[in-house]
Amino acid sequence: MRKADLVSRISEKTDIAKVDVLLTLETFFSEVKDSIADKENVYIRGFGSFVAKKRAKKIGRNIKKNTAIEIPAHYIPSFKPAKAFVSRVKDEALVEEENATK
């Protein structure tokens, strides 16, 4: 599913104009990005957490020159789904698996 598909589905289910749904989604994405960039985690109950994980510095290799390089410590964005989210996906997978074996 692409962003346009998501906007269409939300618009159909809520009877809100696609432009307004798109603006809301874009604002949400922007706020999550800004929060993570500021090392502030975003928790959405029942969905999951967007967090900034710190990676320690390490030694890497430049394969072309065969030299060691130091990769400095840095942060990366990460998403951890909520238990309800994970269990719903697992349940759907089990139902599909059962239907496929019948």
Secondary structure as GFF3:
##gff-version 3
##sequence-region A 1 102
A	DSSP	alpha_helix	3	14	.	.	.	ID=ss1
A	DSSP	alpha_helix	18	37	.	.	.	ID=ss2
A	DSSP	beta_strand	42	44	.	.	.	ID=ss3
A	DSSP	beta_strand	48	55	.	.	.	ID=ss4
A	DSSP	beta_strand	58	62	.	.	.	ID=ss5
A	DSSP	beta_strand	67	71	.	.	.	ID=ss6
A	DSSP	beta_strand	74	81	.	.	.	ID=ss7
A	DSSP	alpha_helix	83	101	.	.	.	ID=ss8
###
